[in-house]
Amino acid sequence: LAVAFALLLHELSLMQSLMVNPFNIDPLIDDVPGSTGFNKIPHPSAQNLTIPSTVRIVTDRVQAAKTPNSHVPVGLSSATVNITSSPKKEIQNVVAHADPKISWFAKRLETFKGRRYYVYNHVNLTLPHIRNKSRDPNALPTWGQQKWAKRFRPYAQGELRFYEALEAYRGENLRTFDIAEADFVLVPIPLGAAIFWGDKADLEGAFGHLFNEPYFQQHPEKHLYITNNERLFRGDLKSMYHFAESGLTKHVVTKISRGILVKDFDAQFFRQYLMKFPKNNDWNAEENFWHWLPSFSHHWSLGYSHESSDPQYNLTLATFDNWSNKELNFFYRTTKGKSQNNSTNYRHAIFQSDMAEVDRLIQPSAVGYEVGKKRWLREISSSKYCIVVRGDNPSSRSMFVAIRLGCIPVIVSDALPYYQPVIRSLLRYDDFSILINEAQFLSNPAETLNKAILSLSDDELKQKIDGLALVQ
């Protein structure tokens, strides 16, 4: 997580120019062994919604695990790494088994000397009693009795995994212990956990302490906040009424909004997409206008990548051998309930005609409505292609679980690459996934899915797996 955060810090340094010119070239990875530089990617036309990012490596579409003069991908070892190992040990395990390009890139990040972060360590900010509650499965929430709030327990726990990895990282190439040298200052207030398990005094005290910090008073714009809570900091200040009783008041939000927000979606990038395609009625509907407004001076997205460090999932390294040994082709499970923003049509499209469409899929596959957790985990872990369909917003947590388990995402969400760009100066979505046009999917779900995977050449398939290894 700390190594991945290096990209976040580096790209945040480009934020000002990105807002003016979103097609910047990132110099961090222009000398990847075997690469031939970069191409600027034109903004997608209305007819082609699958170009998801700004720049990319031209070297064989991020062919990160293919050795020269060989038709067999070396890739990573066939080992499965258990998530319960420490993040540092896990990264070292991955790098140790990586082919030269992936290994080079990971080591480059670990030795990259550039933007560095500082972390406050005062207990008034870290709130250790809240962190302890997050680890207690019997700890009752003090907020969030609404049905929709229950999902934020794992979100809050995911936030803490980010914070704790960054706090544990000691490499001075990415981190400084002198705040005067810092390019960014991580504010370790566990926002999601404090809201879920704390009370008003917790956040009031934490932000009161922060506002009295001399460096915050001098440089509020350098302070960085992380949250996975979908409803937090979404749109204008009116949307904060859910959290006012937790101590996150309009006064607090106004003061910290000059800083940097790391959240589940990239508000500024997504706004560019909405302005480019104003006829997209699902996301441009009037009732959604305030949802997508940037609430901080700078935004960045880690998506739902907290799902990728959930202890219940084992990291299955993306290698051709591991992928080939999976028993199932397609995996897709969804609720029978309705989704917002017209997404129910997409999420249930494959179930039309009394499940006849499901039977037309390449078999064996595991596609249907909800099943028990154990069966769900067994099925997704055994699948080669994981269908990811847009939900209440353009994203889905299942994509990050698929990445974690070495399953190639098959994405039905035209807006997702703009809503949740994944390290957008390095990767395009089609480097590690298959993008399905929404309209084509609705018209003929099974045929569209089957064609998408059958049309891949052997080399293209290996490149997808190599891209999946890199994004892992």
Buried (B, 14 or more C-beta within 10 A) or exposed (E): BBBBBBBBBBBBBBBEEBBEEBEBBBEBBEEBEBBEEBEEBEEBEEEEBBBBBBBBBEBBBBBBBBBEEEEEBBBBBEBEBEBEEEBBEBBBBBBEBBBBBBBBBBEBBBEBEEBBBBBBEEEBBBBEEBBEBBEEEEBEBBBBEEEEBEEBBBBBBBBBBBBBBBBEBEBEBBBBEEBEEBBBBBBBBBBBBBBBBBBBEBBBBBBEBBBEBEBBEEBBEBBBBBBBBBBBBBBEBEBBEBBBEBBBBEEBBEBBBBBBBBBBBBBBBBBBBBEEBEEBEBBBEEEBEBBBEBBBBBBBBBBBBBBBBBEEBBBBBBBBEBBEEBEBBBBBBBEEEEBEBEBBEBBBBBBBEEEEBBEBBBEEBBBBEEEEEEEBBBBBBBBBBBBBBBBBBBBBBBBBBBBBBBBBBBBBBBBBBBBBBBBBBBBBBBBBBBBBBBEBBBEBBBBBBBEBBEEBEEBEBBBBBBBBBBBB
